Structures are given as structure tokens and as C-alpha cells.
Amino acid sequence: MPKVLEFKLPDLGEGLTEAEIVRWLVEVGEVVAVDQPVVEVETAKAMVEVPCPYGGVVTARFGEEGSELPVGAPLLTVAVGPPQERSRTGGVEDAESSESSEGAESSEYSGNVLVGYGTAAATARRRSRVRPAAPAAAAPKAAPAPVRATGPVPVISPLVRRLAREHGLDLRELRGTGPEGLILRADVVSAVQAPARPAEPAAAIVEPAAAHASRPAASVSASADAGAFRPAAASTAPAGERVPLKGIRGAVADKLSRSRTEIPDATCWVDADATELMAARAAMNSAGGPKVSVLALLARICTAALARHPELNSTVDLAAREIVRLPEVHLGFAAQTERGLVVPVVRDAHRRNVDSLGAELARLTEAARTGSLTPAELTGGTFTLNNYGVFGVDGSTPIINHPEAAMLGVGRIIAKPWVHEGELAVRQVVQLSLTFDHRVCDGGTAGGFLRHVADCVEQPAVLLRTL
């Protein structure tokens, strides 16, 4: 019979340790080609189509849509090539025979891999792998694995091991809910929360069925400390809807919590008369060519202000106790999508003019809307621009996008009474707010940056000096 090769969830890069299955692109029994996308997964950063490096017939899929798998867990099995003998004992494959046979399989392997995922010969393997005796159409939702007092612990993710170690948990005493009893991060979170739950009759806690089907994959610090997933003590009322902190929502929660925990931030703000800026934009658009957006103008103003105040384009290295001032400006901008808040990054924004900034902002915004942003387009920012005025609000105190040092917030531009040239007039006014890391600079620097931004908004001709 043909060889059955196992394709595991690859390392998707950027430190990601798990992904949620959004949609299977192939069925069991379907013939797939080398490098054909087989599943669409959602990570904490983006939606990704995962290609299979093998060509053949899909014999099994592991994980249902909506379930979360750690990096290294089986995704599917594919029957490929001519028959080949393998040594097996009760479904456990010997490591040496596995490596030698998989080395011979290189001809069926494409070698075209995702970030951080090596070829078949270079991929690290566990000492033994347990596989089902016969491929199933889909991974069954089996009962939790029995408690293990001895023997190997079915854990792949180093994050799971670290969380367990930090909270003094013995992984051998946990029941894994993943494929073949694999211990997931949610299992560790549940174990950490368990002692804090009040002793109540079983009928006193009523949870929606969906909450049991997919346990929250939030970080332990976010869930255990805040008690977000615990019912109210001594309450007999239903626990209410439970929304797992995972995917983008979980990533946002983790990053914002870390920002508030690590960064001593401060906020300053100023109202600015944006009438001349809006008039300049109207003149640019009436002259023909690509339309200029307000966001593109604000982005260009940000890069000009950062050139004068590079302290705000930096990060703090806590281990070395150093401020690292960055030579390039990779400008992030907050974008609200159906999947949640994302921050795409415009690379080398300091080298772009308004037209180039506008084109890249438009491209990234469309990619954010369709969910096709890559992890590389969502990481590496050095400064963030947050235009929350699109939500019809005037002001806010932005939370810094860790590990950056500052964020500029822009409210709505609205007609207001304003003293202009000594007389009361109706002008287009906007509130600008800057949240900054007080470790990288003092209020004078932050105020100077914000004042320069306001001056450029009020008198766009000031930008001519930097063009």
C-alpha cells in the first residue's frame, strides 16, 4: 500500500505557538498536489493558508474547524508514492526507522516551506510518535486522556511547558484535550484556574455548550489574575456568554496588558485648527492624480515630526537597561476589522512621500479588510498612528503598542467655534493626543513632537521644509 506521510502544523514564524483552524480546503479522499493549500488557519497575527509539501491522497484530517492546534501537532495524513516497509509496534514508530524512511521520502517533499519550518530532513522529531492504527476521516472528539503518573508527557509547545512550570503544575497529572491526548495551553489555564473556583453543586454552574467545546486560550496572566473566565462566587445564576480570548482578540489583550504593565506611559494633547490642512488636501485632489487621504497626510506629518524628535522612534531594552533609537521609521496604523483590531505596518515610511504613503496605506487597509495580511505586515512597527476619529469621537488616551515608545491619536475633524486671527470663526478643529514612554524622553520632548505635528496640521506649508 502507499506510504502514509504525516503533515504537521508548521512554525508560522514571529514566535507563534498555535493556530485556530478556520476552514479546511480539502476533504478526506481528495487528491492534493505538492504545495497546494490544504487548510486556512488564524494565528494571533493573521489569516494564513497552509500549503502541504506532499502530493497524494488525503487519508485523515486532525482537528475540526474552530479548534486550536499547537505548532507541531498533526494536521493531516497523505498517502503518497510506492509501498515502503516501516517498523511498527502497536502504532508506535521507531525514531531511527522513521528518520531513515522519511529521508527517502524527500522526493515527494517540495522543500517550499513556511517561515521557520525546515525541510523533512531538517525538522526536529520527537523520540517516538503515536499514530492511529488506521487513518480516520477526521480526528474524533475522544474523551480526555487518562492521568499519567509516569512515561512521556504529550506536550509539544514550549509555551505550555513554561506556563506549567511557572505555576508549579506537574504536566503528568493533566488531562490533554488535544489530538491523541496532547496537552494544550487551554488545559494548563484550566488547571491553574481550578483551585480558585468555589465549591458549588454541579447544577449551579450553567455554561453555554460552546464554552465547553472550545476552552479559552488566553494567557494565564490575563485569565487567572483577572478571573475573566470564572463564574461569580456563590452564584447560582447562569455564567453568561463566554468569549475565548484567542486569535487576534487574545493577542490584543496580551499586548495591551504587557504595555500597561511594563511601560510608564504619559499622555499629552492639544487642539489644532485643521482648516488649512483640509483645504490643502482639497487642492491636491482637484489637481488630478491619486486621491490624497487625510491619513496619508497625517502619516507624512508623523515622519517629519519623528525626524525632529527621534527619541520617540525607539524601544527600551530592559535586559541591557538601554534605550535603542531606531534608524528607520516603520509606521503602524490602527485598523478596525471584522476580526478585530489590527495594526498593519508601512515599511520605511520616512522614505515615502504622500502619494507613496497613501498607496501603501490603501493596500494594507484592503488586506486588513479581507484578512489577507501576512505576519510580516503586522510586525516590526516603530511608531503607531491611531485615527480613532473615524468612530466619531474627539479624544482618547492611546495605549502604546508594545514594544514601541509612543502612539499619536487623532480625533474627528469637526466644525467648532475658534478664535482665528483675533475673531471668532467656525473652523475645522481636531484633537491630537500623544501617549509616550516616559523612560525614553521627558515631557519637553513629547510636547515638542506634538506641537510640531499641530503646527503642520494648522500650517501645512511647514512641511515644505522637509520635502
N, C-alpha and C positions, 0 to 999 in steps of 0.2 A: 504494500500500500504506500501512498505518497508520504513523504516526510511532513510532519505537522510542526510548524515553527510558531513560537510564541512571540508576539509583538507587545512590548510593554510601553506604558506611558512614558515618553521621553522627557528628559530635563528640558523645560521650555525656557531656561535662562533667567537672569535677573533675580536669582535667589528664590524662585517659585518652587514650592514643595508639593502642591496638589492642584488639581483642576476639576471642575464640575463638567460632567457630560451634558451637553446641551442638546445635541442631535446626532444620531447615528446616520451616516451617509451610505452605509452598505448593510445588507441583510445576510443572515447565515445562509450559505449555499451559493452566494453570489461570487462571480469571478472578478478578482481585482487585479489591476496592473501595478507594476512597480511604481512607487511614488504617487499612487492615487490617494487622494484624501479619503479617509475612512470614517472620521468622526470629528465633530465640531465641539470644542471644549471652551469653557470660560475660565480664565485664570483671574487672579486679583487685578490684573492689568489690562487684559484684552481678550477678545474672542479669537480663537486660533483654530484653523483647520489642520488636523494632524495627518500627514501622509504615511502610508505603510511602506516600508522598504522592501517588502516581499511581494511577489506576484503569485497568484494561485487562487484557491477556493477558500472562502471564509468558512471555518468549521465551528467557531464559537465566538460569542461576544461576552465580555465581562463588564458588568455594570449597566444599570438602566439609566435612561435619560433623567437627569435631575440628581443623580447620585454623584458623590465626590470620591475621587481616587487619588492616592498619593503617587508621586513620581516613582516609577519602578514597578508599579502594580500592573498585572496583565490587562491589556486592552482587548486583544482578540488573538485567535489562532488561525493560521493559514496553512492549508495542505499544498505543498509545492514539490516539484521535481520528482525524480525517480525514487523507488523504495530505498531505504537505508536502515541497517540494523542499529538498534540502540539498546543499551543495557538498562533494564528497569527492574526494580524490586518494589512491588506494592505501590506503584505510582511515583516513587522517589527516584530521580535520575541522578546517577553518579556524576560528580562535578567534572572529573577528568574526561570521562567519555563524552559528557556534554560539550566541553570546550573543544575536543578534537573534532566531534561531528559538526559543531557549529562553525568551526574553521573551514570545514569542507563545504559549508553552505554559502560561502562568500559569493559564489557565482550567482546565487539568487538574490543577493542583497545589493541594493542600489548604491549604498555609500553616500547618498544625498540625505543629510540628516539635519535635524533642527539644532538650534543653538544649544551647546553644552551636551549634545548626545553623540557619542562616538560610534564608530562602525562596529560590526559584530565582533571583530577580533579584539577591539579595544575596550569594549564595555565590561565594567566590573561585574562579577557574578557572585551570588551567594554560594555557600558550600553545597547546598542542595536545594532543589526546587520541587515542590509538590504540585503535581498536575492531576486533573481528573482523569480517571481511567479511560473514559470515552468523552469526546467533546460534546458539550451540551449546546442547545440552541441559544441559551442565554444563561448568565450566572444566576442560579436560583437564590432566592432570599432564604437562606438556611438559618437555623437557629444559631445563636451565638456560640462560639467555640467554648469548650469546657475550660475551667480554670486550670492553668498549667503550673505545677509546682516545680517541675524540672524540665530540662530539654531546651531546644532553641525557642526563642521568642519571636513570633511572626511580626516583626516591625521592619519597615523599610525606611521611613522618613527620619532623618536625624533630628528634625524638629520635635517629633513625637518623643524620642528618647530624651531630649533636653528638657521638655516640659515635665516629663515624668520625674526626671532627676531633680529638677528644681523644687518639685512639690513632694519629694520623698515617696514616690509611688513605685512599687515593685511591679514591673510590666508582666511578670509571670502570673500575677494574680488578677489581671484584667481579662475581660472577655472581648475579643475582637469582633467587630460588626462588619469588617470589610471582607473582600473575597477570600475564601479559604481561611477565615478566622483572622485576617490581617487586622492588627490594631491600628486604628486611625486616630487622628488628633481629637476628634469628637469623643472618642472613648476615654481619652485622658481627661478632657474637660469635664465629662460627666462624672468621672471618678473623683475629681477634685471637688466638684460641687456637692457630691452625695452627702458628706458629713454635715454640711450646712443646712440640709433640708430638714424641716421639722417632722417629727414622727406623727403621721396622720393616717387615718383609715384610708384604705385604698380608694374608697368611693369618694373621698373628699377632694381628690385631685382629678380634675377633668381636663384633658388636653385634646386639642384637635388631632385627628388621625394623622394629618400631615406632619405634625410636630414629631410623632414617633417615627415616621418614615424617614425623615432626614434630620438628624440631630444638628444643632448649631455647630458651625466650625469656627467660631470666634476664638480669638486669643484668650488664654486663661486669665490674663490680667483684666481684659475688658469684661469677661463674663463673671468670673468668680468674685472680683472685687466689687463690681457694681451690682451684682446679683440680678443681671438683666434677664436671666432665664429661670429664676426661681419664683414659684408662686408666693403670694403674700403669706406670712407666717400666720398659722392658726386660722386660715380662711377656708371656708367650705364652698366658696363661690368658684365657678369655672376660672381657669387660669387665663382665659382670653387667647387671642391670636398670638402665636409665637413666630416671629420672623427671624430666621437664622442670619447671623452676622457672618456672611461668607461672600466670596466673589468680590465685586467692586465695593459693595457696602461694607464688608469686613475689612478690606484694605483701607478704605477711607477712615473707618473707626480706629484702626490700629495706628495709622499715620497721624491723625489728629490728636489722639491720646498721647502719642510719643512727643508730638510737638509741644503740647501743653505741659508735659512732664519735664522735658529737658530744656526747653528754651525760655529764658526770662524775657518775655516779649513786652513791648510797649507800643502804644498807638497814638499817632498824632493826625490831625485832619485840618482841612481848610476848604472853604467855599471859593469857587472860581467862576468868573464870568466867561462862559464858553461861546458867547455870541460870535466873536471873530473866528473861532475855530470852525463853527458850523458854516459861517459864510465862506471861509476858505475851502472847505470841503465841497460846498455847492459850486464854487467857481471851478475847482478841479474836475468835477463830474460833468460840468457843462462844456468843458474843453474837449471832450471826447476821450476815447481810450477806456481801459478798465475802470469800473466804478471804484471809488475810494470809500472804504468803510471807516466809521468812527473808531473802531477797534484798531485798525491799521495805523491811524494817526496817533492813537494813544500808545501803541507799541513803539512807534518811532520816537515819540517823546520820552518813553521809558529808557530806550537805549541811549538817547542823548543825555539824560539825567544820570544814568549809571556811568557814563564816560567821565562825568564830573565828580561823581561820588562812588568810586569803585569799591569802597568798604561794604556797600550793600550787595555787591555781587560776590558773595563769599560764603564760606561754610566754616564750622568750628570742628576741629579735630580734638575731641575730648581726651583721647588716649595720649596724644602728644602735647596737649594744652597749647594748641596753636590755632590761630585764625588763618585760613587758607583763602587768599584772594585769587579769584579765578580770572584767567585772561580772556576767555570767551563768554559771551552772553547767550545762553540758551534759554529763550523766553518761553515759559509756560503760560497758558491761559486757561482759566476755568471754563469748562463746557458742561452744561447740564444735558444729560441724555435720558432716554427711557430706561437705560440700565443703571443710571446713577451719575454721580459727579465724576468726571474725568478731567485730567489736566494734560492735554497734548503739548508738545514742546516744539517750538520753532528753533531749529539749529542755527547757530551763527547769526542771530538776529542783529547783532551790531554791525554786520557787513551788508545788510539789506536796506534798500530804500523803501518808500511807502508802497510802491507797486509790488515789489517782491514780497514784502511782509503781508500785503493784502492777499496775494495769490496763495501763499503758504497757509495763512490763517483760514482761508476758504477751503483749501484742500483738506486740512486737518479737521475742520469742523464737519465737513461732509463724511469723512472717515469715522469720526466720533458718532455721528448720527446713525450710520449703518453698522456700527460695531466692528469695523474692519481695521481699527488702529492696531499697529504692531507693538509689542513690548518696548522696542527701541524708540518708538514715537511717544511713549508715555513716561520715559525716564530720562534722567540726566539734566533736568532743568536747573538753572542757577538763580532765577528770579521769576516770580509769578505775577501776572496781571489778572485781576478778577473784576469783570464788569458785571456786577450784580444789579446795575440799573435796569437791565433787561427784564427784571422781575417787578419793576415798578416801585422800587424802594430808593430812598435817598442816601442812606448811610449804613455802615456796618463796621465791625471791628474784625477784620480778617484773621484767621488762624494761619500762621506761617506753614508753608508746605515743606516740612522737614525733609532733608537737612539744609534747606535754603536759609537765608538770613533775613528776607524781607518779602512783603507782598503789598502791591498797590491795589487798593479797592476804589472802584469808580461807581458812583450812584447814577440815578437817572438825570438826564439833562432836561430841565423843565423851566418854563417861563415863571419868573419871580420878580417882585419889586426889587430894584437895585439902584444904588446911587452911582450914576455914570456921569463923569465929567461935571461933578458938582450938582447934578439934578437927578431927581427920582425918575427912573425909567423902568420899563419892563424888559428884562434881559434873560438870556438863556443861561441858567446857573446850574452848576454841578458840584457835588461834594466829593472831595478826594480824601482818602484815608490811607495812611501808611502804617502797617504793623512791622516792626523791626526787632531783630535780636539785639538786646542791649549789650551783649558781650562784644559784638563786632564794632559798635560805634556808640557815641553818646547822642543826646538829643539835638545838638548843634548840627551834626552831620545829617541826621534824619530830617530835621527841619529844612536844611539847605536843599536836600534832594526834593522834598515835597514842594518847596517854594519854587524850585526851577521847573518842576512839572506844571505847577499852577501858572507860572509866567508864560510857558509855552502854550498852554491852553488859552490864556487870555490874549496873548500876542503871538500868533503862530510864526510871525516873521523872525522871532528869536531863533527858530530852528535853522534859519538860513546860514547861521554861522557854523553849523555842524554838517552841512550838506556838501 
